[in-house]
């Protein structure tokens, strides 16, 4: 359930940032996307990757 919420949040944030960037200059779009990636997308994406990895390691599955 939590993983689904994170995926929905990521998609929602990316669509909002895309809509905010419409009609802006390339420089402004890069600034908006850079800030969004650093503050919102990177932490959520790292959590999304870390949870299944931690679960897999806790269960003793090795690869």
Secondary structure, 3 states (H helix, E strand, C coil): CHHHHHHHHHHHHHHHHHHHHCCCCHHHHHHHHHHHHHHHHHHHHHHHHHHHHHHHHHCCCCC
